[in-house]
Amino acid sequence: MTTSIPVTANVEVDKASYMEKVISWNVKVLLSAYGYSQTALAEALGIQRSAMSKKLKGLAAWSVADMVHAADFLKTKPESLMD
């Protein structure tokens, strides 16, 4: 017997994937606008630069804590990273 994944599950994964991309894009834009480096943001979050690179490339997820700290560093609100 084969089990199939419900269509709604795929939609939810797509939404989550899309939001990860939106967050990464907004972080990149703000880093550029302020002239900050990925390394500086990584240090502010207490992670390695390679981990920050993975987040910005969409290869690693943003935790809520990471979003809050990134927003503080980028002088914005966490919810604006998702807009």
URDA-V984122 format. One record per backbone hydrogen bond with DSSP energy under -0.5 kcal/mol. NH is the residue of the N-H (numbers start at 0). CO is the residue of the C=O. E is the energy in kcal/mol with one decimal. If there is no record, write none. Layout:
nh:co:e
NH:CO:E
NH:CO:E
//
This chain:
nh:co:e
8:5:-0.9
9:5:-1.2
10:6:-1.9
11:7:-2.2
12:8:-2.3
13:9:-2.4
14:10:-2.3
15:11:-2.5
16:12:-2.7
17:13:-2.5
18:14:-2.5
19:15:-2.2
20:16:-1.9
21:17:-2.3
22:18:-2.7
23:19:-2.5
24:20:-2.7
25:21:-2.7
26:22:-2.5
27:23:-2.5
28:24:-2.6
29:25:-2.3
30:26:-2.8
31:27:-2.3
32:28:-2.6
33:29:-2.3
34:30:-0.9
35:30:-2.3
40:36:-1.8
41:37:-2.8
42:38:-2.5
43:39:-2.1
44:40:-1.9
45:41:-0.9
45:42:-0.6
46:41:-2.6
51:47:-1.9
52:48:-2.6
53:49:-1.9
54:50:-1.9
55:51:-2.5
56:52:-1.6
57:54:-1.1
58:53:-2.8
59:53:-1.1
62:60:-0.6
66:62:-2.3
67:63:-2.4
68:64:-2.6
69:65:-2.8
70:66:-2.6
71:67:-2.2
72:68:-2.5
73:69:-2.5
74:71:-1.4
75:70:-2.7
79:76:-1.1
80:76:-0.7
80:77:-1.2
81:78:-1.1
82:79:-0.8
//
